[in-house]
């Protein structure tokens, strides 16, 4: 930088003027005197491209250009269309492989006695079991609390198993005021004989079991029908819309069936058997009408069993009821749950009473002990009649006990044997 200083004397004042000349370019702010407007730089010539895009720098022109572009894009989409627009796409190579060979089926264990077939509850075997169930109408009922890995036992009656007679049989049926009822047929043909399960040949001690309280709980009824051996007799209550179907399914499975008659207990009405209960306070005609209502609920039963009824069976009001039961070709079976009533069988209706109630104490060990006691009685006397409720625990213990019954020399027979048997079975008969 070169600076020159000039001094001039004007009168007594001395003014010094400093002039600076910069040899390098600097900011205009430093070089421009204060208060002097900025000198306009000479415009540089624009290129051809710059002249073309220069109008776009104006805001209104730029907004118009953008709007026009969007409209043009929408028009193209509407005109050309793109059904796949915006959807994700992926390309996958598909390789064809040979189907995997199925593993060989596991060997099937030897069938259980009485034609039982064991079907595993899982895998391919379960699928085949479901197919069999769908095709044949067999209902599979698993034990309470069992998981899918446990085995399910489906009892398939052998070809030689006794078949029950079709019901209703017109020879022993008549129309009553409440529906079709059994009657004593020509030649004294009885429902007790026609609908009874035929005895299978064999010798040795015999046990008859009557399972009661069925028809009102579908699960319990199906469990007893499927899981119990066909020789076990089943008793159905006259209630519920499914009672007739459930009784028919039981007969199809080979079970002999009984009708349970609701009757007054000692602690009635605290213990109430249900509608149409036979009561000691009612007149004879009223009880007769209630009996007719119960007898018309479903066909095919061999006899009548009590449902509660300890007070009724010990009262003279029961005598005409028992006589009517015998007149219609039926037997009466006392399930043994109440005290033994005084004998009042003047009409000599076939009557029997269970010697043991298997689930009087509803525990597994108590039921097993009662079954062992029934075996001992059968070995001692040749025959034992026992009863049990249709509770799941009772059905389960009876089913387990009956699996190897043949190996212990015990035969299961139907409960009607006690009603149709000889005098040595200690039951009254209609000879």
GIRAPE-V340812 format. One record per backbone hydrogen bond with DSSP energy under -1.0 kcal/mol. CO is the residue of the C=O (numbers start at 1). NH is the residue of the N-H. Records with the same first field share a line. If there is no record, write none. Layout:
CO->NH / NH
//
This chain:
2->21
4->19
6->17
8->15
10->13
13->10
15->8
17->6
19->4
27->31
28->32
33->36
47->51
48->52
49->53
50->54
54->57
55->58
58->62
59->63
60->64
61->65
62->66
63->67
64->68
65->69
66->70
67->71
68->72
69->73
70->74
71->75
72->76
73->77
74->78
75->79
76->80
77->81
82->85
84->87
115->156
116->112
117->154
119->152
123->127
124->128
125->129
126->130
127->131
128->132
129->133
130->134
131->135
132->136
133->137
143->146
147->150
152->119
154->117
158->161
169->172
172->183
174->181
179->176
181->174
185->188
189->185
190->194
191->195
205->411
206->384
207->413
208->386
209->233
210->388
211->235
212->390
214->237
217->221
218->222
219->223
220->224
221->225
222->226
223->227
224->228
229->232
233->211
234->258
235->214
236->260
242->246
243->247
244->248
245->249
246->250
247->251
248->252
249->253
250->255
251->254
256->234
257->302
258->236
259->305
261->307
262->278
263->309
264->312
265->268
267->270 / 271
278->264
283->287
284->288
285->289
286->290
287->291
288->292
289->293
290->294
291->295
292->296
294->297
303->259
304->333
305->261
307->263
309->313
312->315
315->318
316->319
318->322
319->323
320->324
321->325
322->326
323->327
324->328
325->330
326->329
329->192
331->304
332->352
333->306
334->354
345->348
350->332
352->334
356->387
357->360
361->363
363->367
364->368
365->369
366->370
367->371
368->372
369->373
370->374
371->375
372->376
373->377
374->378
375->379
376->380
377->381
378->382
382->206
384->208
385->355
386->210
387->358
388->212
391->395
392->396
393->397
394->398
395->399
396->400
397->401
398->402
402->405
405->408 / 410
406->409
411->207
414->417
415->418
416->420
417->421
422->425
423->426
428->351
//
